[in-house]
Amino acid sequence: MKLFSIILFLLGLINAGFCMSDLEICEAVNNANPTIVHCDLNNDQLMISWKDRHVNIIRSNYQLMQIKCLQSSVPDFQNFPILDMSYVRELEIELGNNVIESHLSDFMHFFNFTGVTSLKLEIKNNFPITSTFLSAFSHIKSLEINAQNKNSFDENALENFGILNNLIVRAYDITMTPVKMFVPLINLSNLMIIYKPLNLKQGDKNFNLSLRENRNLANFTLANVRWPARLNFSFGSVLSNLHIFNNSIVQINAELFGTTEQIESLDLSNNQIKEIPDDFLWKQENLNDLVLSFNEISTINDFVFMYNTELDYLDLSYNKIESCEKNAFSRLEYLRVLKLNNNFLTIIDLPILFHNLNRLQNASLAHNKIYEIHSELPNNTRLENIDFSHNMLTLFYVYKFWAKSTRDLNIELSNNILHGIAFPDQEEDPTDNEKRLIIQLGKTPLNCDCHSISLHNYLHGVNISAAVESFVEIYPEIITCHKNTVWENVNDIIPTTLSCPLDLSPHENLCHPHCSCMKDLHDSILRVKCSKISYVPAMPPKNALERRKVTEIKLNIENNRVTSLPDKNLDNFNSITEIYAKNNLISKLELRHIPDNLMILDLRNNALSYISPEVLTRLESLDIIYLSENRWDCSHAYARNLIKFVNTHEDLIADWNLNKCSNEQFFLSIKETECRFPVSIAIIMCLILFILISAAILCWRNRRNIFEWIYQHDRLHIIERYRDFLKPIDACIVCAEFDTIFANYVGSKLMKAPNDFKKCALIIKDWSANQPIPEKILRGLRNSRRVIVILSEYIDENNWIEKWSYSRIGSRVIFLVKGNYSAEAIVLSNKVMIDFNDSWFWEKLKHAMTKYDEMTIDQNNDVEMQPLKAFL
């Protein structure tokens, strides 16, 4: 056995791989740091092998050993081949899914691992991690525990690790690691706690972590607390590196650092921080590196970095920063790297952004929305790289950056929407600075227009100073540009064919988003071309066109779904001189659609069916007109004028011989007589219209007599029934003063159960014969379904009954004849006359009322008639 140990030690020195006694020698790896070597067992060995005991030992070199426990059964350690493990310094143990806590404890206590100083433990099974489980390694200085399952840590799990210097804990979530478990680690220098990056819980919880007892703790890392937790820390005074990334922190304040004021490196990336308080970093005057990337910060205030003058590296990328205040970075005179990429910046003011950053070397502003760069870079900077890639820059001015840095300056401009690069005039050459300006355009093609001419001249050495040729470099050497859907080499473009866009910067918005507005260099014409529109958008404002010396507009709206031309009095449309509108859906052309200075009009393939004579007269003043491929209605009243206009204006209408009717008949083949509208039809139509208007006027003037006639002749049965339904009272009784007792008797009979008729107040005639019925009486009568009039010699005084217009009541009238009164003077076709002396009086009254089907009045009048005999 001693001989075996000696051989084992010697083989370890030569970096040979092997596993145990009586095993065949593994293939040696001839380098200083051999890779992991798997050692197969000798099939002829007589001893019980490790592999048969479900333990696989893997060695990578003589100081690092990896042990894999494949299954749960690891019994009889006394029968295992005895190996000398004292040379092992780094030990990696992977526990299988079925290994339990006691197996590892027994296994570790059986072998001699006193030389191990670094332990990496990977646990796949779910059991608590206690002090007993780790007791065999209390002497180590570096420990990494990777709990892949929901292993919980006992708060005393590390009580015997007093000399531990480095600790890495990977746990399932924050609840698995009690905060007191770190208290015994008085010599701990580096602590890293990493959880699984899962959103495990909902709600808001507190996580109080006190590390004051760890007085030597210099580096702390916490990651992947992915559910809303308020993290409250308490550190010792020597902490220098604090990394709290990929958590769910929303708010931060100065209490995060506890009493320590020696932070040199701070990483708060991948959180949900929305704002940096002004006093957050005031006590951290030694801060060198600050990472706040991947948060939701929207602005940087003036006082955030007031006392961090030693800051060397600042990362604010991947936030929502829209602006930085004037003095946000002005106190960072030692800053070398500034990262503001992947934010929402739009305008960069160079003197403000780089003020007092004299040692800045690298600035990243990529992936923003920058469309404009103001002013010039401050002089005597040390900038070496500025990244403006993936922005919205349209024009880059060389003079803003050239000869401003004391070093060669490289500027990245790829993936912008550049139209060109503007070079300084020869008299503006900075001859005292010989540092190079290197411009990287990448593979993104330019948009060819008049602003590309300066770059074209630079490539050809035309109108460019010697200093520019010597110290300004542009890459790549072959630059392409996009012009009229064609890719061209900038070297090959013809400057005189280039036009200028009206909106060079995206923020101007003078041109509609679905339109392009271009102006040639040598004229005052604005060419507007629109696509994917259903209406004609507004033209650029007149004052903006005057500033750009534009006097006329040529509008191209071909191949759209426009249904109408715009009104010339709106949105500067009257400045249009040419309209190209073929292949649309325009169905009407009016005078207001024709601008005053219009010269060319193209309306081919639209939905026009006619043009009025006044519009045709206006079209005669144009230079060129296109009207073919429309749906001309040759039966229209204006067809004759249109056909004559087309056939007689060959010099004006370019497609005069192609116009035809909707029935495919060409205008040229139509004679003038075929288009005449029949005069007789026009006369008849006018006569009918005159008769209808006259009849309407007569009916309106005699509407009262017509209404009374309709009522007297009973022509509105349906209307009357509907009106009865809306009225609230069943009957009103009208009588003379001497007939009041009889009227009350009839009313009480009607209202007696089970009839339940509703009677209004009794109306007694107390007005003279020549006096009109009072309006309040008429309103009461109109609200009744029936009006019962008691006819007697008392009510007929002064011929009152003949002069009363019953049609004004608007209700059915029932006349009750009492005594010997004669009703022959009443002229109503729908009148109901009932004689009280008739034996069927109540039955007839029942049928005359509206609820006759419910009326059950007793025909026996003996009792009721007793009080009336004297009166009658």
MOHU-V731485 format. One record per pair of residues at least 6 apart in sequence whose ideal C-beta (glycine too) atoms are under 6 Angstrom apart, sorted by the first residue. I is the first residue (numbers start at 1). J is the second residue. D is the distance in whole Angstrom. If there is no record, write none. Layout:
I:J:D ; I:J:D
This chain:
4:21:5 ; 5:84:5 ; 11:18:6 ; 12:62:3 ; 15:29:6 ; 15:34:5 ; 15:61:6 ; 16:28:4 ; 17:26:4 ; 17:37:3 ; 17:39:6 ; 17:59:6 ; 18:25:6 ; 18:26:5 ; 18:39:5 ; 19:39:4 ; 19:57:5 ; 20:50:6 ; 20:81:5 ; 20:83:6 ; 21:81:5 ; 22:45:5 ; 22:47:6 ; 23:41:6 ; 23:42:5 ; 24:42:5 ; 26:37:5 ; 26:39:4 ; 34:61:6 ; 36:58:6 ; 36:60:5 ; 38:58:6 ; 41:49:5 ; 41:51:5 ; 47:81:6 ; 48:79:5 ; 50:57:6 ; 54:70:5 ; 54:71:4 ; 54:73:6 ; 55:69:6 ; 56:68:4 ; 56:70:6 ; 57:67:5 ; 58:66:4 ; 59:65:5 ; 62:87:6 ; 63:89:4 ; 63:90:6 ; 64:90:4 ; 65:88:5 ; 65:91:6 ; 66:92:4 ; 67:93:5 ; 68:94:5 ; 69:95:5 ; 69:96:5 ; 69:99:5 ; 70:96:5 ; 71:96:6 ; 71:98:6 ; 72:98:4 ; 72:99:5 ; 74:103:5 ; 74:107:6 ; 77:110:4 ; 85:111:5 ; 85:112:5 ; 85:113:5 ; 86:112:6 ; 86:115:5 ; 88:115:6 ; 88:116:6 ; 89:117:5 ; 90:118:4 ; 91:116:5 ; 91:119:5 ; 92:120:4 ; 93:121:5 ; 94:122:5 ; 95:123:5 ; 95:124:6 ; 97:124:5 ; 97:125:6 ; 99:125:6 ; 101:127:5 ; 101:133:5 ; 108:136:4 ; 109:136:5 ; 116:140:6 ; 117:140:6 ; 117:141:5 ; 118:142:4 ; 119:137:5 ; 119:140:5 ; 119:143:5 ; 120:144:4 ; 121:145:5 ; 122:146:5 ; 123:147:5 ; 123:151:6 ; 124:148:5 ; 126:149:4 ; 126:150:6 ; 128:152:5 ; 128:154:6 ; 129:151:6 ; 129:153:5 ; 129:157:5 ; 130:154:4 ; 130:157:6 ; 131:156:5 ; 131:157:5 ; 131:159:5 ; 138:160:4 ; 138:161:6 ; 141:165:5 ; 142:166:4 ; 143:164:6 ; 143:167:5 ; 144:168:4 ; 145:169:5 ; 146:170:4 ; 147:171:5 ; 150:172:5 ; 152:176:5 ; 153:176:6 ; 153:177:5 ; 153:181:6 ; 155:178:4 ; 155:180:4 ; 155:181:5 ; 157:181:6 ; 158:181:6 ; 158:184:6 ; 159:184:5 ; 163:187:6 ; 164:185:5 ; 164:188:6 ; 165:189:5 ; 166:190:5 ; 167:191:5 ; 168:192:5 ; 169:193:5 ; 170:194:5 ; 171:177:5 ; 171:195:6 ; 172:196:6 ; 173:195:5 ; 173:200:5 ; 174:195:6 ; 174:207:6 ; 174:225:5 ; 179:209:5 ; 183:213:5 ; 185:214:6 ; 187:216:6 ; 188:214:5 ; 188:217:6 ; 189:216:5 ; 189:218:5 ; 190:219:4 ; 191:220:5 ; 192:221:4 ; 193:222:5 ; 194:223:5 ; 194:224:6 ; 195:224:4 ; 197:224:4 ; 197:226:6 ; 198:226:6 ; 199:226:5 ; 199:227:6 ; 200:227:6 ; 201:227:4 ; 204:228:5 ; 205:229:5 ; 206:230:5 ; 207:229:5 ; 207:231:5 ; 208:232:5 ; 209:233:5 ; 210:234:4 ; 211:217:6 ; 211:235:5 ; 212:234:5 ; 212:236:6 ; 215:236:5 ; 217:236:6 ; 217:239:6 ; 218:238:6 ; 218:240:5 ; 219:241:4 ; 220:242:6 ; 221:243:4 ; 222:244:5 ; 223:245:6 ; 223:246:5 ; 224:246:5 ; 225:247:4 ; 226:248:6 ; 228:248:5 ; 234:258:5 ; 235:258:4 ; 235:260:5 ; 237:259:6 ; 237:260:5 ; 239:260:4 ; 240:262:5 ; 240:264:5 ; 241:265:4 ; 242:263:6 ; 242:266:5 ; 243:267:4 ; 244:268:6 ; 245:267:5 ; 245:269:5 ; 245:270:5 ; 246:270:4 ; 247:271:5 ; 248:272:6 ; 249:271:4 ; 250:272:5 ; 252:273:6 ; 253:277:6 ; 254:279:6 ; 254:280:6 ; 261:283:5 ; 262:286:6 ; 263:284:5 ; 263:287:6 ; 264:286:6 ; 264:288:5 ; 265:289:4 ; 266:290:5 ; 267:291:4 ; 268:292:5 ; 269:291:5 ; 269:293:4 ; 269:294:5 ; 270:294:4 ; 271:295:5 ; 272:296:6 ; 273:295:4 ; 274:296:5 ; 276:304:5 ; 278:301:6 ; 278:303:4 ; 281:308:5 ; 282:307:5 ; 285:307:5 ; 286:310:6 ; 287:308:5 ; 287:311:6 ; 288:312:5 ; 289:313:4 ; 290:314:5 ; 291:315:4 ; 292:316:5 ; 293:315:5 ; 293:317:5 ; 293:318:5 ; 294:318:4 ; 295:319:5 ; 296:320:5 ; 297:319:4 ; 297:321:6 ; 298:320:5 ; 298:322:6 ; 299:323:6 ; 300:324:4 ; 300:328:4 ; 301:325:6 ; 302:325:5 ; 302:327:4 ; 302:328:6 ; 305:332:6 ; 306:331:6 ; 309:331:6 ; 310:334:6 ; 311:332:5 ; 311:335:6 ; 312:336:5 ; 313:337:5 ; 314:338:5 ; 315:339:4 ; 316:340:5 ; 317:339:5 ; 317:341:5 ; 317:342:5 ; 318:342:4 ; 319:343:5 ; 320:344:6 ; 321:343:4 ; 322:344:5 ; 326:352:5 ; 330:355:5 ; 330:356:5 ; 333:356:6 ; 334:359:6 ; 335:357:6 ; 335:360:6 ; 336:359:6 ; 336:361:5 ; 337:362:5 ; 338:363:5 ; 339:364:5 ; 340:365:5 ; 341:364:4 ; 341:366:4 ; 341:367:5 ; 342:367:4 ; 343:368:5 ; 344:369:6 ; 345:368:4 ; 345:370:6 ; 346:369:5 ; 347:372:5 ; 348:370:6 ; 348:373:5 ; 349:374:4 ; 350:375:5 ; 350:377:5 ; 351:375:5 ; 351:378:6 ; 354:378:6 ; 359:382:6 ; 360:383:6 ; 361:382:6 ; 361:384:5 ; 362:385:5 ; 363:386:5 ; 364:387:5 ; 365:388:6 ; 366:387:5 ; 366:389:4 ; 366:390:5 ; 367:390:4 ; 368:391:5 ; 369:392:6 ; 370:391:4 ; 371:392:4 ; 371:505:5 ; 371:506:5 ; 371:507:6 ; 372:505:6 ; 376:400:5 ; 377:401:5 ; 377:404:4 ; 379:404:6 ; 380:406:6 ; 381:405:5 ; 382:406:6 ; 382:407:6 ; 383:405:5 ; 383:409:6 ; 384:407:5 ; 385:410:5 ; 386:411:5 ; 387:412:4 ; 388:413:5 ; 389:412:5 ; 389:414:5 ; 389:415:5 ; 390:415:4 ; 391:416:5 ; 392:417:6 ; 392:506:5 ; 393:416:4 ; 394:417:6 ; 394:419:5 ; 394:504:5 ; 394:505:6 ; 395:419:6 ; 395:420:6 ; 395:451:6 ; 396:421:5 ; 397:422:5 ; 398:423:5 ; 399:424:4 ; 402:437:5 ; 403:430:4 ; 403:433:4 ; 408:435:5 ; 408:436:4 ; 409:437:5 ; 410:438:5 ; 411:439:5 ; 412:440:5 ; 413:441:6 ; 414:442:3 ; 414:444:5 ; 415:444:5 ; 418:446:5 ; 419:447:5 ; 419:449:5 ; 419:451:4 ; 420:451:4 ; 420:452:4 ; 420:454:6 ; 420:455:5 ; 421:455:5 ; 422:454:5 ; 423:454:5 ; 423:458:6 ; 423:468:6 ; 426:465:4 ; 429:465:5 ; 429:467:4 ; 436:471:5 ; 437:472:5 ; 438:473:5 ; 439:474:5 ; 440:475:5 ; 445:480:4 ; 445:481:5 ; 445:482:5 ; 446:452:6 ; 446:481:4 ; 447:482:6 ; 448:481:4 ; 448:483:4 ; 448:493:6 ; 449:498:5 ; 449:499:6 ; 449:500:6 ; 449:501:6 ; 450:498:5 ; 450:500:4 ; 450:521:5 ; 452:481:6 ; 453:495:5 ; 455:490:6 ; 456:490:6 ; 456:493:6 ; 457:463:5 ; 458:464:5 ; 459:491:5 ; 479:490:5 ; 480:487:5 ; 480:489:6 ; 481:488:6 ; 481:490:5 ; 499:518:4 ; 499:519:6 ; 499:520:5 ; 500:519:5 ; 501:518:6 ; 502:510:5 ; 502:511:5 ; 502:517:4 ; 503:510:5 ; 503:511:5 ; 510:540:4 ; 510:544:5 ; 511:517:4 ; 512:537:4 ; 514:530:5 ; 514:532:5 ; 514:533:5 ; 515:528:6 ; 515:530:4 ; 516:529:5 ; 517:526:6 ; 517:528:5 ; 518:527:5 ; 519:526:5 ; 524:549:5 ; 524:550:6 ; 524:551:4 ; 525:552:5 ; 525:554:6 ; 526:550:5 ; 526:553:5 ; 527:554:5 ; 528:553:6 ; 528:555:5 ; 529:556:4 ; 530:557:5 ; 533:560:5 ; 534:561:5 ; 536:566:4 ; 538:571:4 ; 539:553:6 ; 539:571:6 ; 539:572:4 ; 539:573:6 ; 542:572:5 ; 552:577:4 ; 553:575:5 ; 553:576:5 ; 554:578:4 ; 555:576:5 ; 555:579:5 ; 556:580:4 ; 557:581:5 ; 558:580:5 ; 558:582:5 ; 558:583:6 ; 559:583:5 ; 560:584:6 ; 561:585:6 ; 562:584:4 ; 563:585:5 ; 565:593:4 ; 566:573:5 ; 567:592:5 ; 568:574:5 ; 568:592:6 ; 568:595:5 ; 574:595:5 ; 574:596:6 ; 576:595:5 ; 577:597:5 ; 577:599:5 ; 578:600:4 ; 579:601:5 ; 580:602:5 ; 581:603:6 ; 582:602:5 ; 582:604:4 ; 582:605:5 ; 583:605:5 ; 584:606:5 ; 585:607:5 ; 586:606:4 ; 587:607:4 ; 589:611:6 ; 589:615:6 ; 591:615:6 ; 591:618:6 ; 594:618:6 ; 599:622:6 ; 599:623:5 ; 600:624:5 ; 601:622:6 ; 601:625:5 ; 602:626:4 ; 603:627:6 ; 604:626:5 ; 604:628:5 ; 604:629:5 ; 605:629:4 ; 606:630:6 ; 608:630:4 ; 609:631:5 ; 609:633:4 ; 610:633:6 ; 610:636:4 ; 610:638:5 ; 611:642:5 ; 612:638:6 ; 613:641:5 ; 616:641:6 ; 616:645:5 ; 619:625:6 ; 624:654:6 ; 625:652:6 ; 625:653:5 ; 626:654:6 ; 626:655:5 ; 627:659:6 ; 628:655:4 ; 628:658:4 ; 628:659:5 ; 631:662:5 ; 632:661:5 ; 633:662:6 ; 634:661:4 ; 637:677:6 ; 639:675:5 ; 640:675:4 ; 643:667:5 ; 643:670:6 ; 643:675:6 ; 646:653:6 ; 646:656:5 ; 646:659:5 ; 646:667:5 ; 647:667:6 ; 650:656:5 ; 659:667:5 ; 660:666:4 ; 708:807:4 ; 710:716:6 ; 711:807:4 ; 712:828:6 ; 712:829:6 ; 713:829:5 ; 714:829:5 ; 714:830:4 ; 724:785:5 ; 724:850:6 ; 727:783:5 ; 727:785:5 ; 728:783:6 ; 729:758:5 ; 729:760:5 ; 729:783:5 ; 729:784:4 ; 730:757:4 ; 730:758:5 ; 730:785:5 ; 731:759:6 ; 731:784:6 ; 731:786:4 ; 731:788:5 ; 732:760:5 ; 732:781:6 ; 732:784:4 ; 732:787:5 ; 733:743:5 ; 733:747:6 ; 733:762:6 ; 733:788:5 ; 734:763:5 ; 734:789:5 ; 735:743:4 ; 735:790:4 ; 736:765:5 ; 736:794:4 ; 736:795:4 ; 737:764:5 ; 738:794:4 ; 739:790:5 ; 739:792:5 ; 741:871:6 ; 743:762:6 ; 743:790:6 ; 747:759:5 ; 750:757:4 ; 751:757:5 ; 751:759:6 ; 755:855:5 ; 760:780:6 ; 769:798:3 ; 769:800:4 ; 781:787:5 ; 781:809:5 ; 782:810:5 ; 784:811:6 ; 785:850:5 ; 786:812:5 ; 786:814:6 ; 787:809:6 ; 787:811:5 ; 787:813:5 ; 788:814:5 ; 789:815:5 ; 790:816:5 ; 790:818:6 ; 791:815:5 ; 791:817:5 ; 791:821:5 ; 791:823:6 ; 792:818:5 ; 792:819:6 ; 792:821:5 ; 793:821:6 ; 802:825:5 ; 806:813:5 ; 814:832:5 ; 814:848:5 ; 815:823:6 ; 815:833:5 ; 816:834:6 ; 817:835:5 ; 818:836:5 ; 823:833:6 ; 832:848:5 ; 834:841:6 ; 834:844:5 ; 834:845:6 ; 842:857:4 ; 842:859:5 ; 846:852:5 ; 846:855:4
